Amino acid sequence: MLCGDLFEEDLVKEVKERKVDVVIVPTARSSEILPYSQEIWDKEERDYYLEQVKKLNAKVLLSNYIDSIDNYYGGAFVINVSVQFSTC
């Protein structure tokens, strides 16, 4: 899946039906909030992404583009089927 595909319900359903073990999701998520912080991710973004990941029923490897000029805040995550969240 690519970036916003994680939020396309038809694609999420198809991936789940295929019963894959791992889903890789490269993203380019930026923010208009400057400076973006871990606290903002934790409060405003994390649960939104976790809800979508739960629907896949697979381990998800999610990485985000880094570019401080355009405020792409980066980060990499491994999210297990049991919805355990690990920051890399």
Backbone as numpy.savetxt, mean C-alpha at the origin, in Angstrom:
# Nx Ny Nz CAx CAy CAz Cx Cy Cz
0.04 -5.67 -9.25 -0.81 -4.51 -9.25 0.09 -3.28 -9.25
-0.43 -2.21 -9.80 0.30 -0.95 -9.82 -0.49 0.13 -9.08
0.14 0.76 -8.15 -0.35 1.94 -7.47 -1.85 1.89 -7.14
-2.65 2.67 -7.83 -4.07 2.76 -7.55 -4.88 1.52 -7.85
-4.27 0.52 -8.52 -4.98 -0.74 -8.76 -5.47 -1.35 -7.46
-4.76 -1.09 -6.38 -5.13 -1.62 -5.08 -6.53 -1.18 -4.66
-7.01 -0.10 -5.26 -8.32 0.45 -4.90 -9.37 0.24 -5.99
-9.05 -0.58 -6.98 -10.00 -0.96 -8.02 -10.64 -2.29 -7.61
-11.87 -2.22 -7.16 -12.52 -3.39 -6.56 -12.57 -4.60 -7.50
-12.77 -4.39 -8.79 -12.80 -5.51 -9.73 -11.46 -6.22 -9.80
-10.37 -5.45 -9.79 -9.04 -6.05 -9.82 -8.72 -6.77 -8.50
-9.11 -6.15 -7.40 -8.89 -6.78 -6.09 -9.62 -8.12 -6.03
-10.84 -8.15 -6.51 -11.62 -9.39 -6.52 -10.96 -10.45 -7.39
-10.47 -10.04 -8.57 -9.81 -11.00 -9.47 -8.55 -11.58 -8.85
-7.74 -10.74 -8.23 -6.52 -11.21 -7.58 -6.87 -12.19 -6.46
-7.87 -11.86 -5.67 -8.28 -12.75 -4.58 -8.74 -14.10 -5.11
-9.52 -14.09 -6.18 -10.03 -15.33 -6.76 -8.91 -16.22 -7.31
-7.81 -15.62 -7.71 -6.67 -16.39 -8.23 -5.84 -17.03 -7.11
-6.12 -16.65 -5.88 -5.46 -17.23 -4.70 -3.93 -17.17 -4.80
-3.42 -15.99 -5.10 -1.98 -15.81 -5.20 -1.37 -15.74 -3.80
-0.09 -16.05 -3.72 0.60 -16.00 -2.43 1.11 -14.60 -2.10
1.59 -13.90 -3.14 2.21 -12.59 -2.93 1.72 -11.62 -4.01
1.45 -10.40 -3.59 1.09 -9.33 -4.52 2.10 -8.20 -4.32
2.72 -7.76 -5.41 3.68 -6.66 -5.37 2.97 -5.41 -5.87
3.05 -4.33 -5.07 2.35 -3.09 -5.42 3.33 -1.91 -5.35
3.97 -1.58 -6.48 4.76 -0.35 -6.50 3.81 0.85 -6.60
4.10 1.90 -5.83 3.23 3.06 -5.83 4.03 4.35 -6.03
3.31 5.40 -6.35 3.87 6.75 -6.40 2.87 7.65 -5.69
2.83 7.53 -4.37 1.87 8.26 -3.54 2.56 9.48 -2.95
2.03 10.65 -3.26 2.58 11.88 -2.72 1.55 12.54 -1.81
1.94 13.65 -1.24 1.05 14.36 -0.34 1.23 15.85 -0.51
0.14 16.58 -0.36 0.23 18.03 -0.38 0.62 18.59 0.98
0.64 17.71 1.97 1.02 18.11 3.33 2.54 18.15 3.41
3.09 19.29 3.77 4.54 19.43 3.88 4.89 19.78 5.31
5.88 19.23 5.92 6.52 18.00 5.48 5.65 16.80 5.84
5.65 15.80 5.00 4.90 14.58 5.28 5.65 13.82 6.36
4.92 13.13 7.22 5.57 12.45 8.35 5.00 11.06 8.57
5.72 10.27 9.32 5.24 8.94 9.71 3.93 9.06 10.47
3.81 10.07 11.30 2.60 10.28 12.08 1.38 10.49 11.17
1.54 11.24 10.10 0.44 11.45 9.15 0.07 10.14 8.48
1.07 9.36 8.07 0.79 8.04 7.48 0.00 7.18 8.45
0.47 7.12 9.69 -0.17 6.27 10.70 -1.62 6.70 10.96
-1.87 8.00 11.01 -3.21 8.50 11.34 -4.17 8.54 10.16
-3.66 8.85 8.96 -4.55 9.14 7.85 -4.52 8.15 6.69
-3.44 7.42 6.51 -3.30 6.58 5.33 -3.29 5.08 5.64
-2.61 4.70 6.69 -2.33 3.30 6.99 -3.58 2.42 6.98
-4.60 2.79 7.72 -5.80 1.96 7.82 -6.52 1.84 6.48
-6.49 2.90 5.70 -7.10 2.90 4.37 -6.45 1.84 3.48
-5.12 1.78 3.49 -4.39 0.77 2.71 -4.61 -0.63 3.29
-4.58 -0.75 4.60 -4.77 -2.06 5.22 -6.13 -2.68 4.89
-7.15 -1.88 4.85 -8.49 -2.39 4.50 -8.48 -2.99 3.10
-7.79 -2.36 2.17 -7.73 -2.90 0.81 -6.90 -4.18 0.77
-5.78 -4.17 1.49 -4.91 -5.34 1.50 -5.63 -6.56 2.07
-6.44 -6.37 3.10 -7.19 -7.48 3.69 -8.02 -8.20 2.63
-8.56 -7.46 1.70 -9.43 -8.03 0.67 -8.68 -8.97 -0.27
-7.35 -8.80 -0.40 -6.56 -9.63 -1.31 -6.30 -11.02 -0.77
-6.28 -11.15 0.54 -5.97 -12.42 1.19 -4.64 -12.99 0.70
-3.63 -12.13 0.66 -2.29 -12.53 0.22 -1.27 -11.63 0.92
-0.02 -12.06 0.94 1.04 -11.20 1.44 1.25 -10.10 0.40
1.37 -8.87 0.86 1.54 -7.73 -0.04 2.88 -7.05 0.23
3.63 -6.85 -0.83 4.88 -6.09 -0.77 4.59 -4.76 -1.43
4.57 -3.70 -0.64 4.20 -2.37 -1.14 5.40 -1.45 -0.99
5.74 -0.77 -2.08 6.83 0.21 -2.00 6.38 1.51 -2.64
6.88 2.60 -2.11 6.50 3.91 -2.62 7.73 4.68 -3.11
7.55 5.36 -4.21 8.57 6.20 -4.84 9.04 7.28 -3.85
10.32 7.62 -3.93 10.88 8.68 -3.09 11.34 9.84 -3.97
10.84 11.03 -3.66 11.25 12.24 -4.37 10.85 13.43 -3.50
11.79 14.01 -2.79 11.47 15.08 -1.86 11.01 16.35 -2.55
11.40 16.58 -3.79 10.99 17.78 -4.51 9.48 17.80 -4.72
8.92 16.67 -5.13 7.47 16.59 -5.37 6.72 15.93 -4.22
7.40 15.72 -3.10 6.82 15.19 -1.86 6.28 13.77 -1.99
6.98 12.92 -2.74 6.72 11.48 -2.69 7.53 10.96 -1.52
6.86 10.45 -0.52 7.51 10.23 0.77 8.15 8.87 0.95
8.06 8.00 -0.03 8.78 6.74 0.03 8.27 5.76 1.06
9.03 4.71 1.25 8.68 3.69 2.23 8.43 2.35 1.56
8.64 1.30 2.32 8.38 -0.05 1.85 7.75 -0.83 2.99
6.79 -1.67 2.64 6.03 -2.40 3.65 5.80 -3.83 3.20
5.77 -4.73 4.16 5.34 -6.10 3.96 4.11 -6.28 4.83
3.01 -6.67 4.20 1.77 -6.85 4.93 1.34 -8.29 4.74
1.31 -9.05 5.82 0.96 -10.47 5.76 -0.55 -10.67 5.68
-0.94 -11.86 5.27 -2.35 -12.21 5.15 -3.09 -11.94 6.45
-2.44 -12.17 7.56 -3.07 -11.95 8.86 -3.10 -10.46 9.22
-2.73 -9.62 8.27 -2.71 -8.17 8.40 -1.79 -7.71 9.51
-0.62 -8.31 9.52 0.46 -7.81 10.35 1.23 -6.86 9.47
1.57 -5.72 10.00 2.13 -4.64 9.21 3.58 -4.45 9.61
4.52 -4.55 8.66 5.93 -4.37 8.94 6.49 -3.29 8.04
7.24 -2.38 8.61 7.92 -1.35 7.83 9.32 -1.82 7.54
9.75 -1.66 6.30 11.11 -2.06 5.92 12.01 -0.85 5.86
